[in-house]
Amino acid sequence: MVKRQNANEGTSSAPETPKNIAVAECAIATMTVPGYVDFLATDGRDAWVTNEGRVEKLKIGSSSPVASVSIPKPCGAMVVAFNSLWVASCEDSSLYRVSLDSQKIIAKIPTGLADPDGELSLADGAGSIWVLSDARGVLSRIDAASNKVVAQIKVMPNSCAAAFAYGAVWITSSGLEGGSSAGFVQRIDPETNQVKATIPVGPGPRFLAAGEGGVWTLNWTDGSVTRIDPEINQAVITIPLGMEGGGGDIATGGGKVWVRGTKVLLATIDPKTNRVSSIYGPPAGSGAVRVAVDFVWVTAHDTNTVWVLQAG
């Protein structure tokens, strides 16, 4: 069962009130990017963002994208790995591999996508790219050396988001077949391509992040975040945030967990205390968040805006 820790558990001090911060006042850069800027992937301190019919590279100090590559209906959280940007296309349910050197497409890999609306994420690790490729429950493994699907692993249905950390692939399942709202995370061993643990979490988990001592899920049904301890494969706390609804994102870095929402623009969780430490506003529709070394990139596709914050 998910342990729901109260605000005072594990500490003798009174809970602190989260800081409310106006994002425009603390941003070290604010960019207006025409189109529909949404999902992110970090490239050093820079960031790639999905847009309408293209992906674009953003750099601090440049008021406009420094690179643009045409991709049919790019969607989902991308990854930068193996000197390439990997992007899912919701038009043809394929993965596109873009060379970081030439900024040209060097491979198109038909995989299928578990979520045709694109609320998904890719993962990289163990020489591979991982994508949930079928809503009935299939995790596809793409060998980065050959650009071929080398394994299709049976997982729980309605699994869409993936992350790689702690020597494993982690995926979210937003509910069983038949309309159940139960939520689970599964751990897959890349050595055997087998599920090693199935972990109950909060209801309707979608996006997840791994780092800062845990695996973290953003639970769409009640807007909470669940923390999994990877050493014991158990959820240890679910933290209420009021970020229910579709969209959003979650990332780790700079000693914090960063949660992008719709009703709340952005919130941070201190992994040392499992408490919400800061809330950024005002709300600006949905978007994404990623940590790039010492920067935090935040998008808002409703307002064509990208903010860059300090991670520390």
BABA-612042 format. One line per field, with one value per residue (C-alpha): residue number from 0; residue in one letter; chain; x, y, z. Coordinates in nm, 3 decimals, always signed. Layout:
BABA-612042
pos = (NUM	...) $
code = (a	...) $
unit = (A	...) $
px = (X	...) $
py = (Y	...) $
pz = (Z	...) $
This chain:
BABA-612042
pos = (0	1	2	3	4	5	6	7	8	9	10	11	12	13	14	15	16	17	18	19	20	21	22	23	24	25	26	27	28	29	30	31	32	33	34	35	36	37	38	39	40	41	42	43	44	45	46	47	48	49	50	51	52	53	54	55	56	57	58	59	60	61	62	63	64	65	66	67	68	69	70	71	72	73	74	75	76	77	78	79	80	81	82	83	84	85	86	87	88	89	90	91	92	93	94	95	96	97	98	99	100	101	102	103	104	105	106	107	108	109	110	111	112	113	114	115	116	117	118	119	120	121	122	123	124	125	126	127	128	129	130	131	132	133	134	135	136	137	138	139	140	141	142	143	144	145	146	147	148	149	150	151	152	153	154	155	156	157	158	159	160	161	162	163	164	165	166	167	168	169	170	171	172	173	174	175	176	177	178	179	180	181	182	183	184	185	186	187	188	189	190	191	192	193	194	195	196	197	198	199	200	201	202	203	204	205	206	207	208	209	210	211	212	213	214	215	216	217	218	219	220	221	222	223	224	225	226	227	228	229	230	231	232	233	234	235	236	237	238	239	240	241	242	243	244	245	246	247	248	249	250	251	252	253	254	255	256	257	258	259	260	261	262	263	264	265	266	267	268	269	270	271	272	273	274	275	276	277	278	279	280	281	282	283	284	285	286	287	288	289	290	291	292	293	294	295	296	297	298	299	300	301	302	303	304	305	306	307	308	309	310	311) $
code = (m	v	k	r	q	n	a	n	e	g	t	s	s	a	p	e	t	p	k	n	i	a	v	a	e	c	a	i	a	t	m	t	v	p	g	y	v	d	f	l	a	t	d	g	r	d	a	w	v	t	n	e	g	r	v	e	k	l	k	i	g	s	s	s	p	v	a	s	v	s	i	p	k	p	c	g	a	m	v	v	a	f	n	s	l	w	v	a	s	c	e	d	s	s	l	y	r	v	s	l	d	s	q	k	i	i	a	k	i	p	t	g	l	a	d	p	d	g	e	l	s	l	a	d	g	a	g	s	i	w	v	l	s	d	a	r	g	v	l	s	r	i	d	a	a	s	n	k	v	v	a	q	i	k	v	m	p	n	s	c	a	a	a	f	a	y	g	a	v	w	i	t	s	s	g	l	e	g	g	s	s	a	g	f	v	q	r	i	d	p	e	t	n	q	v	k	a	t	i	p	v	g	p	g	p	r	f	l	a	a	g	e	g	g	v	w	t	l	n	w	t	d	g	s	v	t	r	i	d	p	e	i	n	q	a	v	i	t	i	p	l	g	m	e	g	g	g	g	d	i	a	t	g	g	g	k	v	w	v	r	g	t	k	v	l	l	a	t	i	d	p	k	t	n	r	v	s	s	i	y	g	p	p	a	g	s	g	a	v	r	v	a	v	d	f	v	w	v	t	a	h	d	t	n	t	v	w	v	l	q	a	g) $
unit = (A	A	A	A	A	A	A	A	A	A	A	A	A	A	A	A	A	A	A	A	A	A	A	A	A	A	A	A	A	A	A	A	A	A	A	A	A	A	A	A	A	A	A	A	A	A	A	A	A	A	A	A	A	A	A	A	A	A	A	A	A	A	A	A	A	A	A	A	A	A	A	A	A	A	A	A	A	A	A	A	A	A	A	A	A	A	A	A	A	A	A	A	A	A	A	A	A	A	A	A	A	A	A	A	A	A	A	A	A	A	A	A	A	A	A	A	A	A	A	A	A	A	A	A	A	A	A	A	A	A	A	A	A	A	A	A	A	A	A	A	A	A	A	A	A	A	A	A	A	A	A	A	A	A	A	A	A	A	A	A	A	A	A	A	A	A	A	A	A	A	A	A	A	A	A	A	A	A	A	A	A	A	A	A	A	A	A	A	A	A	A	A	A	A	A	A	A	A	A	A	A	A	A	A	A	A	A	A	A	A	A	A	A	A	A	A	A	A	A	A	A	A	A	A	A	A	A	A	A	A	A	A	A	A	A	A	A	A	A	A	A	A	A	A	A	A	A	A	A	A	A	A	A	A	A	A	A	A	A	A	A	A	A	A	A	A	A	A	A	A	A	A	A	A	A	A	A	A	A	A	A	A	A	A	A	A	A	A	A	A	A	A	A	A	A	A	A	A	A	A	A	A	A	A	A	A	A	A	A	A	A	A) $
px = (+0.000	+0.102	+0.211	+0.050	+0.284	+0.146	+0.322	+0.490	+0.603	+0.975	+1.046	+1.002	+0.962	+0.639	+0.572	+0.692	+0.461	+0.569	+0.710	+0.488	+0.696	+0.599	+0.775	+0.825	+1.011	+1.254	+1.316	+1.665	+1.528	+1.180	+1.122	+0.820	+0.819	+0.541	+0.344	+0.277	+0.587	+0.537	+0.757	+1.126	+1.459	+1.781	+2.103	+2.373	+2.241	+2.023	+1.681	+1.490	+1.116	+0.834	+0.637	+0.390	+0.544	+0.896	+1.134	+1.344	+1.657	+1.656	+1.958	+1.987	+2.098	+1.910	+1.563	+1.471	+1.543	+1.898	+1.792	+1.473	+1.404	+1.079	+0.904	+0.544	+0.337	+0.610	+0.472	+0.570	+0.879	+1.191	+1.539	+1.890	+2.117	+2.378	+2.459	+2.101	+1.762	+1.489	+1.136	+0.801	+0.565	+0.192	+0.123	+0.286	+0.350	+0.723	+1.042	+1.264	+1.637	+1.796	+2.174	+2.294	+2.588	+2.407	+2.060	+1.915	+1.693	+1.911	+1.654	+1.279	+1.174	+0.813	+0.720	+0.361	+0.268	+0.066	-0.097	-0.200	-0.255	+0.113	+0.101	+0.402	+0.775	+1.079	+1.369	+1.732	+1.964	+2.151	+2.240	+1.874	+1.578	+1.258	+0.902	+0.558	+0.432	+0.088	-0.191	-0.257	+0.078	+0.396	+0.732	+0.954	+1.332	+1.526	+1.894	+2.075	+2.351	+2.117	+1.804	+1.597	+1.337	+1.513	+1.258	+0.889	+0.816	+0.470	+0.373	+0.050	-0.207	-0.245	+0.126	+0.261	+0.559	+0.909	+1.227	+1.563	+1.755	+1.894	+1.983	+1.625	+1.345	+1.046	+0.703	+0.367	+0.032	-0.269	-0.521	-0.616	-0.843	-1.210	-1.191	-1.010	-0.846	-0.575	-0.219	+0.103	+0.470	+0.656	+1.030	+1.192	+1.535	+1.726	+1.947	+1.655	+1.382	+1.149	+0.926	+1.085	+0.837	+0.485	+0.433	+0.098	+0.112	-0.139	-0.440	-0.392	-0.013	+0.122	+0.454	+0.743	+1.097	+1.387	+1.655	+1.708	+1.686	+1.362	+1.127	+0.843	+0.503	+0.262	-0.084	-0.344	-0.656	-0.593	-0.298	-0.057	+0.304	+0.409	+0.769	+0.910	+1.220	+1.415	+1.604	+1.290	+1.058	+0.785	+0.598	+0.693	+0.480	+0.214	+0.226	-0.090	-0.036	-0.376	-0.241	-0.507	-0.608	-0.435	-0.107	+0.177	+0.521	+0.772	+1.152	+1.435	+1.755	+1.923	+1.822	+1.450	+1.158	+0.990	+0.620	+0.447	+0.069	-0.232	-0.407	-0.062	+0.208	+0.501	+0.581	+0.896	+0.929	+1.225	+1.328	+1.489	+1.158	+0.903	+0.736	+0.632	+0.893	+0.790	+0.490	+0.535	+0.255	+0.035	-0.110	-0.049	-0.220	-0.015	+0.343	+0.663	+0.965	+1.321	+1.643	+1.951	+2.264	+2.198	+1.897	+1.530	+1.335	+0.957	+0.713	+0.357	+0.201	-0.114	+0.090	+0.381	+0.616	+0.936	+1.096	+1.442	+1.501	+1.804	+1.799	+1.952) $
py = (+0.000	+0.360	+0.521	+0.863	+1.054	+1.350	+1.685	+1.628	+1.269	+1.217	+1.567	+1.757	+2.101	+2.257	+2.233	+2.529	+2.723	+2.691	+3.006	+3.163	+3.295	+3.489	+3.302	+3.615	+3.786	+3.502	+3.381	+3.450	+3.435	+3.456	+3.364	+3.396	+3.110	+3.111	+2.792	+2.535	+2.488	+2.187	+1.886	+1.926	+1.743	+1.887	+1.912	+2.029	+2.363	+2.404	+2.255	+2.104	+2.168	+2.017	+2.261	+2.247	+2.020	+2.065	+2.043	+2.345	+2.404	+2.688	+2.854	+3.117	+3.443	+3.381	+3.528	+3.277	+2.906	+2.828	+2.513	+2.369	+2.020	+1.923	+1.627	+1.526	+1.606	+1.560	+1.459	+1.339	+1.392	+1.345	+1.230	+1.327	+1.022	+0.859	+1.198	+1.221	+1.366	+1.100	+1.219	+1.041	+1.133	+1.113	+1.132	+0.805	+0.643	+0.624	+0.738	+0.984	+1.004	+1.344	+1.385	+1.652	+1.722	+1.763	+1.838	+1.607	+1.301	+0.991	+0.723	+0.665	+0.363	+0.238	+0.138	+0.233	+0.457	+0.362	+0.706	+0.846	+1.185	+1.201	+1.220	+0.990	+0.990	+0.811	+0.676	+0.597	+0.349	+0.020	+0.107	+0.148	+0.378	+0.263	+0.353	+0.231	+0.127	-0.030	+0.063	-0.307	-0.316	-0.332	-0.174	-0.165	-0.159	+0.003	-0.078	+0.253	+0.087	-0.061	+0.159	-0.160	-0.286	-0.573	-0.658	-0.614	-0.661	-0.738	-0.484	-0.362	-0.205	+0.173	+0.231	+0.541	+0.701	+0.560	+0.659	+0.489	+0.506	+0.289	+0.022	-0.027	+0.095	+0.236	+0.278	+0.413	+0.240	+0.468	+0.192	-0.164	-0.269	-0.221	+0.135	+0.085	+0.402	+0.212	+0.327	+0.129	+0.162	-0.136	-0.194	-0.375	-0.535	-0.444	-0.751	-0.991	-0.768	-0.887	-0.709	-0.735	-0.538	-0.396	-0.113	+0.046	+0.427	+0.712	+0.707	+0.771	+0.812	+0.936	+1.117	+1.009	+1.115	+0.937	+1.099	+1.281	+0.948	+0.822	+0.751	+1.006	+0.988	+1.268	+1.123	+1.280	+1.166	+1.351	+1.575	+1.415	+1.296	+0.950	+0.871	+0.521	+0.400	+0.207	+0.007	-0.162	-0.118	+0.038	+0.366	+0.548	+0.861	+1.032	+1.412	+1.614	+1.901	+1.983	+1.933	+1.696	+1.686	+1.602	+1.741	+1.850	+1.705	+1.613	+1.630	+1.604	+1.801	+2.073	+1.903	+1.928	+1.759	+1.995	+1.943	+2.122	+2.146	+2.326	+2.463	+2.531	+2.647	+2.483	+2.343	+2.207	+1.926	+1.900	+1.531	+1.560	+1.642	+1.528	+1.866	+2.123	+2.397	+2.649	+2.726	+2.930	+3.120	+3.240	+2.937	+2.936	+2.626	+2.312	+2.252	+2.076	+2.106	+1.975	+2.040	+2.116	+2.121	+2.437	+2.563	+2.468	+2.501	+2.549	+2.573	+2.706	+2.620	+2.824	+3.145	+3.055	+3.117	+2.951	+3.043	+2.954	+2.939	+2.867	+2.508	+2.578) $
pz = (+0.000	-0.054	+0.265	+0.307	+0.529	+0.718	+0.726	+1.063	+1.023	+1.060	+1.192	+1.517	+1.359	+1.236	+0.863	+0.660	+0.430	+0.067	-0.089	-0.353	-0.640	-0.952	-1.232	-1.443	-1.159	-1.090	-1.447	-1.575	-1.930	-2.084	-2.448	-2.673	-2.924	-3.186	-3.241	-2.970	-2.754	-2.532	-2.448	-2.368	-2.378	-2.244	-2.445	-2.206	-2.077	-2.386	-2.456	-2.746	-2.758	-2.963	-3.175	-3.463	-3.725	-3.592	-3.302	-3.212	-3.010	-2.758	-2.605	-2.336	-2.493	-2.817	-2.854	-3.126	-3.182	-3.294	-3.483	-3.629	-3.768	-3.940	-3.771	-3.849	-3.538	-3.274	-2.937	-2.593	-2.383	-2.597	-2.496	-2.599	-2.609	-2.833	-2.991	-3.112	-3.032	-3.024	-3.095	-3.116	-3.399	-3.331	-3.705	-3.805	-3.462	-3.522	-3.351	-3.534	-3.466	-3.529	-3.537	-3.296	-3.529	-3.861	-3.717	-3.979	-3.948	-3.967	-3.886	-3.871	-3.665	-3.679	-3.324	-3.253	-2.960	-2.654	-2.643	-2.983	-2.815	-2.723	-2.344	-2.317	-2.255	-2.394	-2.190	-2.267	-2.100	-2.142	-2.501	-2.592	-2.632	-2.463	-2.569	-2.466	-2.806	-2.753	-2.510	-2.451	-2.270	-2.477	-2.397	-2.707	-2.685	-2.970	-3.007	-3.059	-3.261	-3.523	-3.491	-3.473	-3.228	-3.052	-2.781	-2.705	-2.337	-2.202	-1.936	-1.780	-2.015	-2.040	-1.975	-2.147	-1.972	-1.919	-1.733	-1.686	-1.357	-1.080	-1.338	-1.451	-1.674	-1.486	-1.644	-1.530	-1.577	-1.545	-1.486	-1.562	-1.846	-1.766	-1.639	-1.308	-1.174	-0.989	-1.052	-1.076	-1.162	-1.305	-1.287	-1.582	-1.572	-1.894	-1.853	-1.889	-2.041	-1.767	-1.517	-1.173	-0.962	-0.982	-0.734	-0.638	-0.645	-0.653	-0.885	-1.256	-1.271	-1.602	-1.614	-1.396	-1.315	-1.152	-0.940	-0.611	-0.431	-0.576	-0.862	-0.871	-1.041	-1.123	-1.056	-1.282	-1.093	-0.767	-0.861	-0.616	-0.647	-0.527	-0.429	-0.477	-0.297	-0.566	-0.304	-0.176	-0.478	-0.266	-0.259	+0.062	+0.042	-0.169	-0.151	-0.227	-0.472	-0.621	-0.974	-1.103	-1.469	-1.793	-1.917	-1.694	-1.638	-1.368	-1.349	-1.097	-1.051	-0.850	-0.525	-0.604	-0.775	-1.025	-1.103	-1.391	-1.369	-1.511	-1.203	-1.058	-1.298	-1.120	-0.777	-0.618	-0.366	-0.130	-0.143	+0.201	+0.368	+0.106	+0.139	-0.118	-0.092	-0.361	-0.580	-0.897	-1.067	-1.212	-1.396	-1.772	-1.907	-1.952	-2.059	-1.959	-1.729	-1.755	-1.560	-1.772	-1.553	-1.347	-1.546	-1.536	-1.861	-1.836	-2.127	-2.155	-2.489	-2.411	-2.402	-2.638	-2.347	-2.226	-1.895	-1.771	-1.395	-1.180	-1.061	-0.721) $
